[in-house]
């Protein structure tokens, strides 16, 4: 994938009226709720790693 992914909606109000922010890479501004937020890639998860609450009923 050569293009950066863009958010589809504001994480605060859910509206889709977003514009790239002036603060730099990953910054977005929502015209509906007048909030600014930033997206950040944290990294990849290890394959096969599961949280304790995802185990379901695998108790023995």
mmCIF file of the N, C-alpha and C atoms, coordinates in Angstrom:
data_MODEL
# 
_entry.id   MODEL 
# 
loop_
_atom_site.group_PDB 
_atom_site.id 
_atom_site.type_symbol 
_atom_site.label_atom_id 
_atom_site.label_alt_id 
_atom_site.label_comp_id 
_atom_site.label_asym_id 
_atom_site.label_entity_id 
_atom_site.label_seq_id 
_atom_site.pdbx_PDB_ins_code 
_atom_site.Cartn_x 
_atom_site.Cartn_y 
_atom_site.Cartn_z 
_atom_site.occupancy 
_atom_site.B_iso_or_equiv 
_atom_site.pdbx_formal_charge 
_atom_site.auth_seq_id 
_atom_site.auth_comp_id 
_atom_site.auth_asym_id 
_atom_site.auth_atom_id 
_atom_site.pdbx_PDB_model_num 
ATOM 1   N N  . UNK A 1 1  ? 0.840   -1.161  0.000  1.00 0.00 ? 1  UNK A N  1 
ATOM 2   C CA . UNK A 1 1  ? 0.000   0.000   0.000  1.00 0.00 ? 1  UNK A CA 1 
ATOM 3   C C  . UNK A 1 1  ? 0.889   1.230   0.000  1.00 0.00 ? 1  UNK A C  1 
ATOM 4   N N  . UNK A 1 2  ? 0.721   2.075   -0.958 1.00 0.00 ? 2  UNK A N  1 
ATOM 5   C CA . UNK A 1 2  ? 1.607   3.224   -1.096 1.00 0.00 ? 2  UNK A CA 1 
ATOM 6   C C  . UNK A 1 2  ? 1.058   4.493   -0.448 1.00 0.00 ? 2  UNK A C  1 
ATOM 7   N N  . UNK A 1 3  ? -0.263  4.590   -0.259 1.00 0.00 ? 3  UNK A N  1 
ATOM 8   C CA . UNK A 1 3  ? -0.846  5.789   0.326  1.00 0.00 ? 3  UNK A CA 1 
ATOM 9   C C  . UNK A 1 3  ? -1.071  5.594   1.817  1.00 0.00 ? 3  UNK A C  1 
ATOM 10  N N  . UNK A 1 4  ? -1.061  6.705   2.544  1.00 0.00 ? 4  UNK A N  1 
ATOM 11  C CA . UNK A 1 4  ? -1.348  6.666   3.975  1.00 0.00 ? 4  UNK A CA 1 
ATOM 12  C C  . UNK A 1 4  ? -2.851  6.520   4.183  1.00 0.00 ? 4  UNK A C  1 
ATOM 13  N N  . UNK A 1 5  ? -3.221  5.794   5.206  1.00 0.00 ? 5  UNK A N  1 
ATOM 14  C CA . UNK A 1 5  ? -4.634  5.637   5.515  1.00 0.00 ? 5  UNK A CA 1 
ATOM 15  C C  . UNK A 1 5  ? -5.148  6.887   6.214  1.00 0.00 ? 5  UNK A C  1 
ATOM 16  N N  . UNK A 1 6  ? -6.358  7.259   5.912  1.00 0.00 ? 6  UNK A N  1 
ATOM 17  C CA . UNK A 1 6  ? -6.999  8.421   6.522  1.00 0.00 ? 6  UNK A CA 1 
ATOM 18  C C  . UNK A 1 6  ? -8.161  7.942   7.382  1.00 0.00 ? 6  UNK A C  1 
ATOM 19  N N  . UNK A 1 7  ? -8.458  8.645   8.466  1.00 0.00 ? 7  UNK A N  1 
ATOM 20  C CA . UNK A 1 7  ? -9.605  8.246   9.289  1.00 0.00 ? 7  UNK A CA 1 
ATOM 21  C C  . UNK A 1 7  ? -10.913 8.486   8.541  1.00 0.00 ? 7  UNK A C  1 
ATOM 22  N N  . UNK A 1 8  ? -11.899 7.652   8.784  1.00 0.00 ? 8  UNK A N  1 
ATOM 23  C CA . UNK A 1 8  ? -13.199 7.791   8.144  1.00 0.00 ? 8  UNK A CA 1 
ATOM 24  C C  . UNK A 1 8  ? -14.143 8.675   8.942  1.00 0.00 ? 8  UNK A C  1 
ATOM 25  N N  . UNK A 1 9  ? -13.915 8.765   10.259 1.00 0.00 ? 9  UNK A N  1 
ATOM 26  C CA . UNK A 1 9  ? -14.783 9.571   11.107 1.00 0.00 ? 9  UNK A CA 1 
ATOM 27  C C  . UNK A 1 9  ? -14.012 10.082  12.322 1.00 0.00 ? 9  UNK A C  1 
ATOM 28  N N  . UNK A 1 10 ? -14.551 11.107  12.938 1.00 0.00 ? 10 UNK A N  1 
ATOM 29  C CA . UNK A 1 10 ? -13.937 11.701  14.132 1.00 0.00 ? 10 UNK A CA 1 
ATOM 30  C C  . UNK A 1 10 ? -14.098 10.736  15.309 1.00 0.00 ? 10 UNK A C  1 
ATOM 31  N N  . UNK A 1 11 ? -13.029 10.480  16.076 1.00 0.00 ? 11 UNK A N  1 
ATOM 32  C CA . UNK A 1 11 ? -13.145 9.570   17.224 1.00 0.00 ? 11 UNK A CA 1 
ATOM 33  C C  . UNK A 1 11 ? -13.941 10.172  18.379 1.00 0.00 ? 11 UNK A C  1 
ATOM 34  N N  . UNK A 1 12 ? -14.221 11.466  18.343 1.00 0.00 ? 12 UNK A N  1 
ATOM 35  C CA . UNK A 1 12 ? -14.948 12.131  19.425 1.00 0.00 ? 12 UNK A CA 1 
ATOM 36  C C  . UNK A 1 12 ? -16.445 12.247  19.152 1.00 0.00 ? 12 UNK A C  1 
ATOM 37  N N  . UNK A 1 13 ? -16.821 12.694  17.940 1.00 0.00 ? 13 UNK A N  1 
ATOM 38  C CA . UNK A 1 13 ? -18.236 12.916  17.650 1.00 0.00 ? 13 UNK A CA 1 
ATOM 39  C C  . UNK A 1 13 ? -18.788 11.990  16.570 1.00 0.00 ? 13 UNK A C  1 
ATOM 40  N N  . UNK A 1 14 ? -17.927 11.313  15.808 1.00 0.00 ? 14 UNK A N  1 
ATOM 41  C CA . UNK A 1 14 ? -18.375 10.380  14.789 1.00 0.00 ? 14 UNK A CA 1 
ATOM 42  C C  . UNK A 1 14 ? -18.663 10.994  13.429 1.00 0.00 ? 14 UNK A C  1 
ATOM 43  N N  . UNK A 1 15 ? -18.555 12.295  13.312 1.00 0.00 ? 15 UNK A N  1 
ATOM 44  C CA . UNK A 1 15 ? -18.822 12.947  12.029 1.00 0.00 ? 15 UNK A CA 1 
ATOM 45  C C  . UNK A 1 15 ? -17.694 12.671  11.038 1.00 0.00 ? 15 UNK A C  1 
ATOM 46  N N  . UNK A 1 16 ? -17.978 12.871  9.761  1.00 0.00 ? 16 UNK A N  1 
ATOM 47  C CA . UNK A 1 16 ? -17.016 12.564  8.698  1.00 0.00 ? 16 UNK A CA 1 
ATOM 48  C C  . UNK A 1 16 ? -16.394 13.801  8.067  1.00 0.00 ? 16 UNK A C  1 
ATOM 49  N N  . UNK A 1 17 ? -16.651 14.975  8.612  1.00 0.00 ? 17 UNK A N  1 
ATOM 50  C CA . UNK A 1 17 ? -16.134 16.232  8.051  1.00 0.00 ? 17 UNK A CA 1 
ATOM 51  C C  . UNK A 1 17 ? -14.735 16.504  8.603  1.00 0.00 ? 17 UNK A C  1 
ATOM 52  N N  . UNK A 1 18 ? -13.751 15.760  8.109  1.00 0.00 ? 18 UNK A N  1 
ATOM 53  C CA . UNK A 1 18 ? -12.368 15.852  8.594  1.00 0.00 ? 18 UNK A CA 1 
ATOM 54  C C  . UNK A 1 18 ? -11.468 16.495  7.551  1.00 0.00 ? 18 UNK A C  1 
ATOM 55  N N  . UNK A 1 19 ? -10.474 17.215  8.041  1.00 0.00 ? 19 UNK A N  1 
ATOM 56  C CA . UNK A 1 19 ? -9.475  17.828  7.172  1.00 0.00 ? 19 UNK A CA 1 
ATOM 57  C C  . UNK A 1 19 ? -8.100  17.607  7.785  1.00 0.00 ? 19 UNK A C  1 
ATOM 58  N N  . UNK A 1 20 ? -7.065  17.474  6.954  1.00 0.00 ? 20 UNK A N  1 
ATOM 59  C CA . UNK A 1 20 ? -5.708  17.352  7.510  1.00 0.00 ? 20 UNK A CA 1 
ATOM 60  C C  . UNK A 1 20 ? -5.366  18.565  8.361  1.00 0.00 ? 20 UNK A C  1 
ATOM 61  N N  . UNK A 1 21 ? -4.733  18.325  9.494  1.00 0.00 ? 21 UNK A N  1 
ATOM 62  C CA . UNK A 1 21 ? -4.367  19.408  10.400 1.00 0.00 ? 21 UNK A CA 1 
ATOM 63  C C  . UNK A 1 21 ? -3.068  20.088  10.006 1.00 0.00 ? 21 UNK A C  1 
ATOM 64  N N  . UNK A 1 22 ? -2.870  21.276  10.530 1.00 0.00 ? 22 UNK A N  1 
ATOM 65  C CA . UNK A 1 22 ? -1.670  22.055  10.242 1.00 0.00 ? 22 UNK A CA 1 
ATOM 66  C C  . UNK A 1 22 ? -0.477  21.634  11.097 1.00 0.00 ? 22 UNK A C  1 
ATOM 67  N N  . UNK A 1 23 ? -0.690  20.802  12.122 1.00 0.00 ? 23 UNK A N  1 
ATOM 68  C CA . UNK A 1 23 ? 0.377   20.415  13.049 1.00 0.00 ? 23 UNK A CA 1 
ATOM 69  C C  . UNK A 1 23 ? 1.363   19.424  12.466 1.00 0.00 ? 23 UNK A C  1 
ATOM 70  N N  . UNK A 1 24 ? 1.075   18.879  11.315 1.00 0.00 ? 24 UNK A N  1 
ATOM 71  C CA . UNK A 1 24 ? 2.022   17.952  10.699 1.00 0.00 ? 24 UNK A CA 1 
ATOM 72  C C  . UNK A 1 24 ? 1.420   16.594  10.424 1.00 0.00 ? 24 UNK A C  1 
ATOM 73  N N  . UNK A 1 25 ? 2.301   15.627  10.224 1.00 0.00 ? 25 UNK A N  1 
ATOM 74  C CA . UNK A 1 25 ? 1.915   14.274  9.829  1.00 0.00 ? 25 UNK A CA 1 
ATOM 75  C C  . UNK A 1 25 ? 0.980   13.630  10.849 1.00 0.00 ? 25 UNK A C  1 
ATOM 76  N N  . UNK A 1 26 ? -0.122  13.107  10.382 1.00 0.00 ? 26 UNK A N  1 
ATOM 77  C CA . UNK A 1 26 ? -1.054  12.383  11.236 1.00 0.00 ? 26 UNK A CA 1 
ATOM 78  C C  . UNK A 1 26 ? -2.045  13.251  11.982 1.00 0.00 ? 26 UNK A C  1 
ATOM 79  N N  . UNK A 1 27 ? -1.996  14.560  11.814 1.00 0.00 ? 27 UNK A N  1 
ATOM 80  C CA . UNK A 1 27 ? -2.910  15.457  12.510 1.00 0.00 ? 27 UNK A CA 1 
ATOM 81  C C  . UNK A 1 27 ? -4.160  15.691  11.672 1.00 0.00 ? 27 UNK A C  1 
ATOM 82  N N  . UNK A 1 28 ? -5.313  15.677  12.318 1.00 0.00 ? 28 UNK A N  1 
ATOM 83  C CA . UNK A 1 28 ? -6.603  15.874  11.648 1.00 0.00 ? 28 UNK A CA 1 
ATOM 84  C C  . UNK A 1 28 ? -7.438  16.839  12.457 1.00 0.00 ? 28 UNK A C  1 
ATOM 85  N N  . UNK A 1 29 ? -8.327  17.564  11.766 1.00 0.00 ? 29 UNK A N  1 
ATOM 86  C CA . UNK A 1 29 ? -9.238  18.500  12.409 1.00 0.00 ? 29 UNK A CA 1 
ATOM 87  C C  . UNK A 1 29 ? -10.661 18.144  12.016 1.00 0.00 ? 29 UNK A C  1 
ATOM 88  N N  . UNK A 1 30 ? -11.569 18.167  12.989 1.00 0.00 ? 30 UNK A N  1 
ATOM 89  C CA . UNK A 1 30 ? -12.975 17.886  12.751 1.00 0.00 ? 30 UNK A CA 1 
ATOM 90  C C  . UNK A 1 30 ? -13.739 19.208  12.727 1.00 0.00 ? 30 UNK A C  1 
ATOM 91  N N  . UNK A 1 31 ? -14.406 19.492  11.618 1.00 0.00 ? 31 UNK A N  1 
ATOM 92  C CA . UNK A 1 31 ? -15.166 20.730  11.496 1.00 0.00 ? 31 UNK A CA 1 
ATOM 93  C C  . UNK A 1 31 ? -16.465 20.674  12.299 1.00 0.00 ? 31 UNK A C  1 
ATOM 94  N N  . UNK A 1 32 ? -16.977 19.483  12.572 1.00 0.00 ? 32 UNK A N  1 
ATOM 95  C CA . UNK A 1 32 ? -18.250 19.350  13.282 1.00 0.00 ? 32 UNK A CA 1 
ATOM 96  C C  . UNK A 1 32 ? -18.123 19.673  14.773 1.00 0.00 ? 32 UNK A C  1 
ATOM 97  N N  . UNK A 1 33 ? -17.103 19.135  15.443 1.00 0.00 ? 33 UNK A N  1 
ATOM 98  C CA . UNK A 1 33 ? -16.964 19.352  16.890 1.00 0.00 ? 33 UNK A CA 1 
ATOM 99  C C  . UNK A 1 33 ? -15.792 20.270  17.241 1.00 0.00 ? 33 UNK A C  1 
ATOM 100 N N  . UNK A 1 34 ? -15.083 20.748  16.213 1.00 0.00 ? 34 UNK A N  1 
ATOM 101 C CA . UNK A 1 34 ? -13.983 21.701  16.392 1.00 0.00 ? 34 UNK A CA 1 
ATOM 102 C C  . UNK A 1 34 ? -12.851 21.125  17.248 1.00 0.00 ? 34 UNK A C  1 
ATOM 103 N N  . UNK A 1 35 ? -12.577 19.828  17.097 1.00 0.00 ? 35 UNK A N  1 
ATOM 104 C CA . UNK A 1 35 ? -11.481 19.188  17.828 1.00 0.00 ? 35 UNK A CA 1 
ATOM 105 C C  . UNK A 1 35 ? -10.375 18.806  16.853 1.00 0.00 ? 35 UNK A C  1 
ATOM 106 N N  . UNK A 1 36 ? -9.172  18.757  17.365 1.00 0.00 ? 36 UNK A N  1 
ATOM 107 C CA . UNK A 1 36 ? -8.017  18.293  16.599 1.00 0.00 ? 36 UNK A CA 1 
ATOM 108 C C  . UNK A 1 36 ? -7.499  17.025  17.269 1.00 0.00 ? 36 UNK A C  1 
ATOM 109 N N  . UNK A 1 37 ? -7.055  16.075  16.458 1.00 0.00 ? 37 UNK A N  1 
ATOM 110 C CA . UNK A 1 37 ? -6.500  14.839  17.007 1.00 0.00 ? 37 UNK A CA 1 
ATOM 111 C C  . UNK A 1 37 ? -5.394  14.359  16.086 1.00 0.00 ? 37 UNK A C  1 
ATOM 112 N N  . UNK A 1 38 ? -4.606  13.426  16.590 1.00 0.00 ? 38 UNK A N  1 
ATOM 113 C CA . UNK A 1 38 ? -3.478  12.915  15.820 1.00 0.00 ? 38 UNK A CA 1 
ATOM 114 C C  . UNK A 1 38 ? -3.503  11.400  15.816 1.00 0.00 ? 38 UNK A C  1 
ATOM 115 N N  . UNK A 1 39 ? -3.210  10.817  14.659 1.00 0.00 ? 39 UNK A N  1 
ATOM 116 C CA . UNK A 1 39 ? -3.102  9.369   14.523 1.00 0.00 ? 39 UNK A CA 1 
ATOM 117 C C  . UNK A 1 39 ? -1.636  8.974   14.604 1.00 0.00 ? 39 UNK A C  1 
ATOM 118 N N  . UNK A 1 40 ? -1.380  7.845   15.251 1.00 0.00 ? 40 UNK A N  1 
ATOM 119 C CA . UNK A 1 40 ? 0.000   7.397   15.402 1.00 0.00 ? 40 UNK A CA 1 
ATOM 120 C C  . UNK A 1 40 ? 0.041   5.873   15.308 1.00 0.00 ? 40 UNK A C  1 
ATOM 121 N N  . UNK A 1 41 ? 0.906   5.370   14.453 1.00 0.00 ? 41 UNK A N  1 
ATOM 122 C CA . UNK A 1 41 ? 1.110   3.930   14.331 1.00 0.00 ? 41 UNK A CA 1 
ATOM 123 C C  . UNK A 1 41 ? 2.042   3.488   15.446 1.00 0.00 ? 41 UNK A C  1 
ATOM 124 N N  . UNK A 1 42 ? 1.608   2.533   16.244 1.00 0.00 ? 42 UNK A N  1 
ATOM 125 C CA . UNK A 1 42 ? 2.401   2.085   17.387 1.00 0.00 ? 42 UNK A CA 1 
ATOM 126 C C  . UNK A 1 42 ? 3.294   0.901   17.081 1.00 0.00 ? 42 UNK A C  1 
ATOM 127 N N  . UNK A 1 43 ? 2.938   0.073   16.106 1.00 0.00 ? 43 UNK A N  1 
ATOM 128 C CA . UNK A 1 43 ? 3.753   -1.084  15.768 1.00 0.00 ? 43 UNK A CA 1 
ATOM 129 C C  . UNK A 1 43 ? 2.890   -2.289  15.486 1.00 0.00 ? 43 UNK A C  1 
ATOM 130 N N  . UNK A 1 44 ? 3.525   -3.398  15.207 1.00 0.00 ? 44 UNK A N  1 
ATOM 131 C CA . UNK A 1 44 ? 2.835   -4.641  14.907 1.00 0.00 ? 44 UNK A CA 1 
ATOM 132 C C  . UNK A 1 44 ? 2.780   -5.516  16.153 1.00 0.00 ? 44 UNK A C  1 
ATOM 133 N N  . UNK A 1 45 ? 1.706   -6.254  16.286 1.00 0.00 ? 45 UNK A N  1 
ATOM 134 C CA . UNK A 1 45 ? 1.575   -7.198  17.391 1.00 0.00 ? 45 UNK A CA 1 
ATOM 135 C C  . UNK A 1 45 ? 2.239   -8.510  17.020 1.00 0.00 ? 45 UNK A C  1 
ATOM 136 N N  . UNK A 1 46 ? 2.762   -9.196  18.006 1.00 0.00 ? 46 UNK A N  1 
ATOM 137 C CA . UNK A 1 46 ? 3.380   -10.491 17.762 1.00 0.00 ? 46 UNK A CA 1 
ATOM 138 C C  . UNK A 1 46 ? 2.316   -11.493 17.341 1.00 0.00 ? 46 UNK A C  1 
ATOM 139 N N  . UNK A 1 47 ? 2.601   -12.287 16.361 1.00 0.00 ? 47 UNK A N  1 
ATOM 140 C CA . UNK A 1 47 ? 1.647   -13.286 15.865 1.00 0.00 ? 47 UNK A CA 1 
ATOM 141 C C  . UNK A 1 47 ? 1.362   -14.322 16.948 1.00 0.00 ? 47 UNK A C  1 
ATOM 142 N N  . UNK A 1 48 ? 0.112   -14.636 17.137 1.00 0.00 ? 48 UNK A N  1 
ATOM 143 C CA . UNK A 1 48 ? -0.272  -15.641 18.115 1.00 0.00 ? 48 UNK A CA 1 
ATOM 144 C C  . UNK A 1 48 ? -0.425  -15.111 19.526 1.00 0.00 ? 48 UNK A C  1 
ATOM 145 N N  . UNK A 1 49 ? -0.104  -13.864 19.752 1.00 0.00 ? 49 UNK A N  1 
ATOM 146 C CA . UNK A 1 49 ? -0.232  -13.277 21.075 1.00 0.00 ? 49 UNK A CA 1 
ATOM 147 C C  . UNK A 1 49 ? -1.689  -12.939 21.330 1.00 0.00 ? 49 UNK A C  1 
ATOM 148 N N  . UNK A 1 50 ? -2.215  -13.400 22.458 1.00 0.00 ? 50 UNK A N  1 
ATOM 149 C CA . UNK A 1 50 ? -3.608  -13.143 22.790 1.00 0.00 ? 50 UNK A CA 1 
ATOM 150 C C  . UNK A 1 50 ? -3.707  -12.599 24.197 1.00 0.00 ? 50 UNK A C  1 
ATOM 151 N N  . UNK A 1 51 ? -4.692  -11.736 24.403 1.00 0.00 ? 51 UNK A N  1 
ATOM 152 C CA . UNK A 1 51 ? -4.937  -11.213 25.739 1.00 0.00 ? 51 UNK A CA 1 
ATOM 153 C C  . UNK A 1 51 ? -5.619  -12.281 26.581 1.00 0.00 ? 51 UNK A C  1 
ATOM 154 N N  . UNK A 1 52 ? -5.479  -12.190 27.881 1.00 0.00 ? 52 UNK A N  1 
ATOM 155 C CA . UNK A 1 52 ? -6.058  -13.174 28.783 1.00 0.00 ? 52 UNK A CA 1 
ATOM 156 C C  . UNK A 1 52 ? -7.576  -13.225 28.665 1.00 0.00 ? 52 UNK A C  1 
ATOM 157 N N  . UNK A 1 53 ? -8.239  -12.088 28.421 1.00 0.00 ? 53 UNK A N  1 
ATOM 158 C CA . UNK A 1 53 ? -9.692  -12.071 28.331 1.00 0.00 ? 53 UNK A CA 1 
ATOM 159 C C  . UNK A 1 53 ? -10.208 -12.595 27.001 1.00 0.00 ? 53 UNK A C  1 
ATOM 160 N N  . UNK A 1 54 ? -9.335  -12.864 26.023 1.00 0.00 ? 54 UNK A N  1 
ATOM 161 C CA . UNK A 1 54 ? -9.732  -13.397 24.724 1.00 0.00 ? 54 UNK A CA 1 
ATOM 162 C C  . UNK A 1 54 ? -9.771  -14.933 24.714 1.00 0.00 ? 54 UNK A C  1 
ATOM 163 N N  . UNK A 1 55 ? -9.394  -15.568 25.794 1.00 0.00 ? 55 UNK A N  1 
ATOM 164 C CA . UNK A 1 55 ? -9.298  -17.017 25.819 1.00 0.00 ? 55 UNK A CA 1 
ATOM 165 C C  . UNK A 1 55 ? -10.656 -17.709 25.815 1.00 0.00 ? 55 UNK A C  1 
ATOM 166 N N  . UNK A 1 56 ? -11.675 -17.034 26.295 1.00 0.00 ? 56 UNK A N  1 
ATOM 167 C CA . UNK A 1 56 ? -12.992 -17.661 26.339 1.00 0.00 ? 56 UNK A CA 1 
ATOM 168 C C  . UNK A 1 56 ? -13.081 -18.716 27.424 1.00 0.00 ? 56 UNK A C  1 
ATOM 169 N N  . UNK A 1 57 ? -13.623 -19.882 27.087 1.00 0.00 ? 57 UNK A N  1 
ATOM 170 C CA . UNK A 1 57 ? -13.796 -20.958 28.055 1.00 0.00 ? 57 UNK A CA 1 
ATOM 171 C C  . UNK A 1 57 ? -12.781 -22.063 27.851 1.00 0.00 ? 57 UNK A C  1 
ATOM 172 N N  . UNK A 1 58 ? -11.531 -21.744 27.718 1.00 0.00 ? 58 UNK A N  1 
ATOM 173 C CA . UNK A 1 58 ? -10.478 -22.741 27.509 1.00 0.00 ? 58 UNK A CA 1 
ATOM 174 C C  . UNK A 1 58 ? -9.874  -23.217 28.821 1.00 0.00 ? 58 UNK A C  1 
ATOM 175 N N  . UNK A 1 59 ? -10.613 -23.084 29.890 1.00 0.00 ? 59 UNK A N  1 
ATOM 176 C CA . UNK A 1 59 ? -10.085 -23.479 31.202 1.00 0.00 ? 59 UNK A CA 1 
ATOM 177 C C  . UNK A 1 59 ? -10.101 -24.995 31.348 1.00 0.00 ? 59 UNK A C  1 
ATOM 178 N N  . UNK A 1 60 ? -9.076  -25.499 32.027 1.00 0.00 ? 60 UNK A N  1 
ATOM 179 C CA . UNK A 1 60 ? -9.008  -26.951 32.261 1.00 0.00 ? 60 UNK A CA 1 
ATOM 180 C C  . UNK A 1 60 ? -9.043  -27.259 33.718 1.00 0.00 ? 60 UNK A C  1 
# 
